[in-house]
Amino acid sequence: MISQSFVPNRRMVCAAFLALAAAITGSASSAQTYPDRPVSLLVGFAPGGAFDSVMRSLAEEMSKTLGQRVNVDNRPGAGGAIATQAVVAAAPDGHTLLAAGLQLGTGPHLNKVSYNPEVDLTMIGQVVSVPVFLLVRADSSVKDAKDLTALAKKSGNGVSVGTGGVGTTGHFGALMIETAINAPVVHVPFKGGAPGLMALMAGEVDLMIDQPSGVLQGLMQSGKVRAVAVMQPNRHPLTADVKSATEFGLALETPLRGWQGIAVRTGTPQAIIQKLSASLAAAVASPDFKKKMEQLQLELITSTSPDAFQKHYLSELARWGAFIKKHKITAQ
């Protein structure tokens, strides 16, 4: 029996057209009234850290332009995945935002997640670029990569490098250093940057790799810890006296820097995305926000569109996925 082609009648076509028109009108209407209640900004890390500080300053600025309060909601755990999964599960109406960072590019390769990282998140805009420093005690003789090689040979067991934990930028940096100096490196993971810095000061590790934080700034300003390199090819504009990795003598496998911005669940209306993007741009342009970021040694990103940030996020997801697979890194 030959099946007949399905041909919609006029009533069905009209019904479909009206449904589409209603959906478009409803989307436009929701965008015009957005936000109609306070907005939640979910941060996947505990209060008090540099990441949290950036997001609280950003929320304060965005509240001014959105006309509703943007409240920071800390959801720490699973390397940021708990917060991410909560955003993906929320309604795509722009009232639940995600503090986006490098954890979005690395986490899905280290832990099982209940969302599709390539599909379920839409980026709004990047706010800052985050340097990663190679640190030593003030009395350390290390000034360049040759000194690291000599230190590794002298100890017999290699150079010990403290980091904020497994799967962090510090962990990746320790692996890169081992390759670059062609000498053993012992990775010593801590539960966060602050304990690692304390271990560095106590002489329990030779080096520490970490991002800017209030604790680190205090130690550097007091002269107890010094940065000997920033783990990228060029110097960081806010720490111009610190050598780049290239100047230090490290040929890095890939540049090591963090980033922070805002994301929403995919499916959020385009008009709401544009409204959030405009609010983000106004926040970044604020003199008060700029001053706070400079104090944290973070480089402002002032020209990132949603499309550009989406491309950056997907490229980071691929870049770090390849790195993690190559080095067989697991979260355990």
Protein Blocks (a to p, Z undefined) as FASTA:
>chain_A
ZZddddddfklmmmmmmmmmmmmmmmmmmmmmpcfbdcddddfbdehiaklmmmmmmmmm
mmmmnopacdddddeeehhmmmmmmmmmpccehpaccdddfklmmmmmmpccfbdfklmp
ccfbdfbdcdddddddfklcbfbfklmmmmmmmnonopadddfbehiaklmmmmmmmmmn
opacdddddebjklmmmmmmnopafbdcddddfklmmmmmnopaccfbdcbfbdcfklmm
bccfklnopacfbdcdddddddddehiafklmmmmmmmmmmmmmpmklmmmmmmnopacd
fkbcfklmmmmmmmmmmmmmmmmmmnopafZZ
